[in-house]
Amino acid sequence: MRHAPIPADLFIANRQRLAAMLDPRSLAVVVANDQLATNADGSVSYVPNSDLFYLTGVEQEETILVLFPQAADERNREILFVREPIEYLKIWEGHKLSKDEAKSLTGITTIKWLSEFPVAFRSLMIEAQNVYLNANEHGRAHVEHDNADTRFAHKTQAAFPLHTYRRLAPLLHKLRVRKSQQEIDLLQKAVDITAAGFDRLLKFVKPGVWENEVEAELAHEYTRNRARFAYNAIIASGGNANVLHYNSNDQQCKDGDVLLMDVAANYANYAADLTRTIPINGRFTARQRKVYDAVLRVMRQSIAGATVGKMHRQWQNESRAMMNQELLQLGLITQEQVDKHTEDEPACKKYFMHGLGHVLGIDVHDVGPMWEPFAPGWVLTVEPGIYIPDEGFGVRLENNIVVTESGPIDLTGNIPVEAEEIEQIMNKGR
């Protein structure tokens, strides 16, 4: 693993919380993600299963976790199956977890080799009544092909058709959305590395540099801090900023334009999510500054409005009402349009067409019951924007906050966002 070791008590506590939610005589199974192929004999860099990591800290392929809190033999209440680190794997793929390493990493006492799984699992299934199986149930996921979760579910249900099967994902969503202090600390580490990258960019960006050069500066900063990109970097200069998921990053940054950067680090599988928009030459034009300040006001007010008990939908609607007034002052919409505003057809939609924010954690767009009110421990992004293709620029700002009983805590609060501070840093020493 690239990151520093994480104390096993985080994963022990996560498993205990899940075990307490299972019905009597139930076992739950979580399997590792597939190693995905690209072309020829290539494969993409391995992406650990988020739920498996949340419960064990394991990032190794072909791993299976079985939880059976009421198993008669207490040794069977938590079992981790991992690949046996034979010499062939060591030569071709590198280090694999030993049993002692797996115990230390996860806090699980019973570690077995993957080859032992079929016999051991049959024995456990005979004892169990209910079986919790996992799936990707994120609201925006499009699972069109078989994956490790679906194959395991189909195989298990075919072999043991008389058991009662239940969905594990809703339980994990409830758990994962409320971050412990250890998780918040890991998120803060990701944010701090992201901050170092942004500071580097403020001193680097100037007319004539290329978007891909900006990306390279971030790659250097993240990698040297034992992190990686949390998602595909968006480095969008000029009119490219109006493409919400712009990933080409192949244009030259021009004098007089702004540069929208939606880029952040992932540390220990916990993701930050930051957006900043800066003037390429170090000075906003008057029009850019007015739009920038409008977005900043909406972000500030929306951060303050992320309170315990509020529904995500209500929070979103409040931001749209704020944005309507800002767009009205900017001359982008009319009072007549504001008067016709509805939840389904907001007046601001042409210039602010995306959501205000999402939950954040192991996944950038993390899992959570978004139909439930905000609760302490929720981590949210706050990312309003105004996009004006006709004027050749767009502005988006994004911070990461923790919802608490005493009000939101801004994890990104130390990252420059005020226009004056950004200009000051960019122009220092020029």
C-alpha positions in Angstrom: 0.0 0.0 0.0 1.2 3.5 -0.8 -0.3 5.2 2.3 0.8 4.9 5.9 -0.7 2.0 7.9 -4.2 2.6 9.3 -4.8 1.2 12.8 -7.0 -1.9 12.7 -9.4 -0.6 15.3 -11.1 1.5 12.6 -12.0 -1.6 10.7 -12.8 -3.6 13.8 -15.3 -0.9 14.9 -16.9 -0.8 11.4 -17.4 -4.6 11.4 -18.9 -4.4 14.9 -21.4 -1.8 13.8 -22.4 -3.9 10.8 -22.7 -7.1 12.8 -25.2 -5.3 15.2 -27.5 -4.5 12.2 -27.7 -8.1 10.9 -30.8 -10.2 11.6 -30.4 -13.3 13.8 -28.7 -16.3 12.3 -27.3 -14.3 9.4 -24.1 -14.2 7.6 -22.8 -11.5 5.3 -20.3 -11.8 2.5 -18.3 -9.1 0.8 -16.0 -9.9 -2.1 -13.1 -8.0 -3.8 -13.5 -6.2 -7.1 -12.4 -7.8 -10.3 -9.1 -6.9 -11.9 -10.4 -5.2 -15.1 -8.8 -5.8 -18.5 -8.1 -3.0 -21.0 -6.7 -4.2 -24.4 -4.4 -7.1 -25.5 -3.0 -8.4 -22.2 -3.3 -5.1 -20.3 -5.3 -4.3 -17.2 -6.2 -1.1 -15.4 -4.7 -0.3 -12.0 -6.5 -2.3 -9.4 -9.4 -0.4 -7.6 -10.2 -2.0 -4.2 -13.8 -2.7 -3.3 -14.9 0.2 -1.1 -17.1 -1.9 1.2 -14.4 -4.5 1.7 -11.8 -1.8 2.4 -14.2 -0.1 4.9 -14.6 -3.4 6.8 -11.1 -4.8 6.6 -8.6 -2.3 5.2 -7.6 -4.9 2.6 -6.8 -3.6 -0.9 -5.8 -7.0 -2.4 -7.7 -8.7 -5.2 -9.5 -12.1 -4.8 -10.3 -11.5 -1.1 -13.5 -12.5 0.6 -14.9 -11.4 4.0 -17.5 -13.5 5.8 -19.2 -12.2 8.9 -21.4 -14.6 10.9 -21.9 -12.9 14.3 -23.9 -15.8 15.8 -21.8 -18.7 14.5 -21.6 -21.5 17.1 -17.8 -21.6 16.7 -16.6 -18.2 17.7 -13.7 -18.7 15.3 -16.2 -18.5 12.4 -17.7 -15.2 13.4 -15.2 -13.3 11.2 -13.3 -15.0 8.5 -11.1 -13.5 5.8 -10.0 -15.5 2.8 -7.0 -14.3 0.9 -4.8 -15.6 -1.9 -1.9 -17.8 -0.7 1.3 -15.9 -1.4 3.0 -18.6 -3.5 6.3 -18.1 -5.2 4.7 -17.7 -8.6 2.6 -14.7 -7.5 5.6 -13.2 -5.7 7.6 -13.3 -8.9 4.9 -12.0 -11.3 2.7 -9.8 -9.2 4.7 -8.9 -6.1 3.9 -9.1 -2.4 0.6 -10.7 -1.2 -0.6 -10.7 2.4 0.6 -13.4 4.7 -1.9 -14.7 7.3 0.0 -12.7 10.0 -0.1 -9.6 7.9 -3.8 -10.0 7.3 -4.5 -10.4 11.0 -2.5 -7.3 11.8 -4.1 -5.2 9.1 -7.7 -6.2 9.8 -7.9 -7.3 13.4 -9.5 -10.5 12.2 -8.2 -13.6 13.9 -9.4 -16.3 11.5 -7.5 -16.0 8.2 -7.8 -18.7 5.6 -6.5 -19.2 2.1 -8.9 -18.6 -0.8 -8.6 -22.3 -1.8 -10.3 -23.2 1.5 -13.4 -21.1 0.8 -15.7 -23.6 -1.0 -15.7 -26.1 1.8 -15.7 -23.6 4.7 -18.5 -21.6 3.1 -20.8 -24.6 2.6 -20.4 -25.4 6.3 -21.3 -21.9 7.3 -24.3 -21.8 5.0 -25.7 -24.9 6.5 -25.6 -23.3 9.9 -27.0 -19.9 8.7 -30.6 -19.0 7.9 -30.2 -15.6 6.3 -27.6 -14.4 3.9 -26.7 -10.8 3.1 -25.1 -10.3 -0.3 -23.6 -7.1 -1.6 -24.2 -5.1 -4.8 -23.4 -1.6 -6.1 -26.7 0.2 -5.2 -25.4 3.8 -5.7 -28.3 5.8 -7.1 -26.3 6.9 -10.2 -24.6 3.6 -10.9 -25.2 1.8 -14.2 -24.2 -1.8 -13.7 -24.7 -3.4 -17.1 -22.3 -6.3 -16.9 -21.6 -9.1 -14.5 -19.0 -8.3 -11.8 -17.6 -10.0 -8.8 -20.7 -9.2 -6.7 -23.3 -10.3 -9.2 -21.4 -13.5 -10.1 -21.1 -14.4 -6.4 -24.7 -13.7 -5.8 -25.9 -15.8 -8.7 -23.6 -18.7 -7.8 -24.6 -18.7 -4.1 -28.3 -18.5 -4.8 -28.1 -21.3 -7.3 -26.2 -23.5 -4.8 -28.3 -22.7 -1.8 -31.8 -21.8 -3.1 -33.7 -22.3 0.2 -32.0 -19.6 2.2 -33.4 -16.2 2.8 -31.4 -13.5 1.0 -31.1 -9.9 2.0 -29.5 -6.8 0.6 -26.3 -5.7 2.4 -25.9 -2.4 0.6 -28.6 -0.4 2.5 -26.9 -1.3 5.8 -23.5 -0.3 4.5 -24.8 2.9 3.1 -26.2 3.9 6.6 -22.9 3.1 8.2 -20.6 4.6 5.6 -22.4 8.0 5.4 -21.6 8.8 9.0 -17.9 9.2 9.3 -15.9 8.4 12.5 -13.2 10.7 13.7 -10.6 8.4 12.2 -12.2 8.6 8.8 -12.5 12.4 9.1 -8.8 12.5 9.9 -8.0 10.5 6.7 -10.2 12.8 4.7 -8.4 15.8 6.2 -5.1 14.3 5.1 -6.4 14.0 1.6 -7.6 17.6 1.7 -4.2 18.8 3.0 -2.4 17.1 0.1 -4.9 18.7 -2.2 -4.2 22.1 -0.6 -0.5 21.6 -1.3 -1.2 20.9 -4.9 -3.4 24.0 -5.2 -0.7 26.1 -3.6 1.8 24.8 -6.2 -0.6 25.7 -9.0 -1.1 29.3 -7.9 2.6 29.8 -8.3 2.8 27.9 -11.6 -0.2 29.0 -13.7 0.4 31.8 -16.2 -0.5 32.6 -19.8 1.0 30.1 -22.1 1.1 27.0 -19.9 -0.9 24.0 -21.1 -3.7 22.3 -19.2 -1.8 19.0 -19.2 1.2 20.8 -17.6 -1.0 21.9 -14.8 -2.2 18.3 -14.4 1.4 17.2 -14.3 2.2 19.6 -11.4 -0.6 18.0 -9.4 0.6 14.5 -10.2 4.0 15.4 -8.8 2.6 16.9 -5.6 0.1 14.1 -5.0 2.5 11.2 -5.7 5.3 12.6 -3.5 2.8 12.7 -0.7 1.8 9.1 -1.0 -1.5 10.0 -2.7 -3.1 9.8 -6.1 -5.8 11.6 -8.1 -9.2 11.0 -6.5 -10.9 11.2 -9.9 -10.0 12.2 -13.5 -8.6 15.7 -13.3 -10.6 18.6 -14.8 -8.3 21.3 -15.9 -10.5 23.6 -18.0 -9.3 26.9 -19.3 -11.5 29.5 -21.0 -14.7 28.1 -22.6 -13.7 24.6 -21.5 -14.9 25.5 -18.0 -18.5 25.2 -19.3 -18.1 21.5 -19.9 -18.9 20.0 -16.5 -16.8 16.8 -16.9 -14.1 18.2 -19.2 -11.2 15.7 -19.2 -9.2 16.5 -22.4 -6.8 18.8 -20.6 -5.0 19.5 -23.9 -5.4 23.3 -24.5 -3.1 26.2 -23.8 -4.1 28.6 -21.1 -4.6 32.1 -22.5 -4.1 35.6 -21.1 -7.4 37.0 -19.9 -9.2 33.6 -19.4 -10.0 31.9 -16.2 -8.9 28.3 -15.3 -11.4 26.0 -13.6 -9.7 23.1 -11.8 -11.8 20.3 -10.3 -8.9 18.3 -8.9 -8.2 16.5 -5.6 -6.1 13.9 -3.9 -7.1 10.4 -2.7 -5.2 9.3 0.4 -5.6 5.8 1.9 -8.7 5.4 -0.3 -10.3 8.5 1.1 -11.1 11.2 -1.4 -11.1 14.9 -1.2 -13.0 16.9 -3.9 -12.0 20.5 -4.6 -12.8 23.0 -7.3 -11.2 26.4 -7.7 -11.4 28.9 -10.5 -8.4 31.2 -10.9 -7.4 34.0 -13.4 -4.7 32.7 -15.7 -2.8 36.1 -15.7 -3.3 36.6 -12.0 -6.1 39.2 -12.2 -9.8 38.7 -12.7 -11.6 41.0 -15.1 -14.4 43.0 -13.6 -17.0 40.7 -15.1 -15.2 37.6 -14.0 -14.9 39.0 -10.5 -18.6 39.7 -10.3 -19.5 36.2 -11.3 -16.8 34.7 -9.0 -18.1 36.6 -6.0 -21.7 35.5 -6.8 -20.7 31.9 -6.8 -18.7 32.4 -3.6 -21.6 33.9 -1.8 -23.8 31.0 -2.7 -21.1 28.6 -1.5 -20.7 30.4 1.8 -24.4 30.5 2.5 -24.9 26.9 1.4 -22.1 25.7 3.8 -23.8 27.5 6.6 -27.1 25.9 5.7 -25.8 22.3 5.9 -27.2 21.6 9.3 -28.4 18.5 11.2 -31.9 17.5 10.2 -32.0 19.3 6.8 -33.0 17.2 3.8 -30.7 17.2 0.8 -33.5 18.3 -1.4 -34.3 21.3 0.8 -30.6 22.2 0.8 -30.5 22.1 -3.0 -33.6 24.2 -3.4 -32.3 26.8 -1.0 -29.1 27.1 -3.1 -31.2 27.6 -6.3 -33.2 30.4 -4.7 -29.9 32.1 -3.8 -28.5 31.5 -7.2 -31.7 33.0 -8.8 -31.0 36.3 -7.0 -27.3 36.3 -8.0 -28.1 35.6 -11.7 -30.7 38.4 -11.6 -28.1 40.8 -10.3 -25.7 39.7 -13.0 -28.3 40.3 -15.7 -28.3 36.7 -16.8 -32.0 36.1 -16.0 -35.1 38.3 -15.5 -37.5 38.8 -12.7 -40.2 37.2 -14.8 -38.1 34.0 -15.0 -37.5 34.1 -11.2 -41.3 34.5 -10.7 -41.9 31.4 -12.8 -39.3 29.3 -10.9 -40.4 25.8 -9.8 -38.5 23.0 -8.2 -38.7 21.0 -11.4 -37.8 24.0 -13.6 -35.6 26.3 -11.6 -35.0 29.7 -13.1 -31.2 29.3 -12.6 -31.1 26.0 -14.6 -29.5 27.4 -17.7 -26.5 28.7 -15.8 -26.4 26.4 -12.7 -27.6 23.0 -14.0 -26.0 20.5 -11.6 -26.5 19.5 -8.0 -25.2 21.6 -5.1 -23.2 18.7 -3.6 -22.9 15.1 -2.6 -21.6 12.9 0.2 -17.9 12.2 0.2 -15.7 9.5 1.6 -14.1 6.3 0.3 -15.8 7.1 -3.0 -15.8 10.6 -4.4 -19.6 10.2 -5.0 -20.0 8.3 -1.8 -22.9 6.1 -0.7 -25.6 7.2 1.7 -29.4 7.3 2.1 -29.9 10.7 0.5 -33.6 10.6 1.3 -32.8 10.9 5.0 -31.9 14.1 6.8 -28.3 15.2 7.3 -26.9 13.8 10.5 -23.6 14.4 12.5 -20.7 12.8 10.7 -22.0 13.3 7.1 -19.3 14.7 4.9 -20.6 16.8 2.0 -19.2 18.7 -1.0 -20.6 22.2 -1.6 -20.1 23.1 -5.2 -22.2 25.9 -6.8 -21.3 27.2 -10.2 -22.2 29.7 -12.9 -21.5 28.7 -16.5 -21.7 31.3 -19.3 -20.8 29.8 -22.7 -21.7 33.0 -24.5 -19.1 34.9 -22.5 -16.4 32.1 -22.8 -16.0 31.2 -19.2 -17.5 29.5 -16.2 -16.9 29.6 -12.4 -17.3 26.7 -10.0 -16.1 26.6 -6.4 -16.2 23.6 -4.1 -15.4 22.9 -0.5 -15.7 19.8 1.7 -17.6 20.0 5.0 -18.5 17.8 8.0 -22.0 18.2 9.4 -22.0 18.4 13.2 -24.5 19.3 16.0 -22.8 22.6 16.4 -22.7 23.5 12.7 -20.7 22.6 9.7 -16.9 22.2 9.9 -15.1 23.2 6.7 -12.2 20.7 6.0 -11.1 22.9 3.1 -11.3 26.1 5.1 -7.6 26.8 4.9 -7.5 26.6 1.1 -7.5 30.0 -0.5 -10.9 30.9 -2.1 -11.3 34.7 -1.7 -10.5 36.4 -5.0 -8.1 38.9 -3.4 -6.1 36.2 -1.7 -5.8 34.2 -4.9 -4.6 37.2 -6.9 -2.1 38.1 -4.1 -0.6 34.7 -4.1 -0.5 34.4 -7.9 1.2 37.8 -8.3 3.7 37.5 -5.4 7.2 37.6 -6.9 6.0 38.0 -10.5 
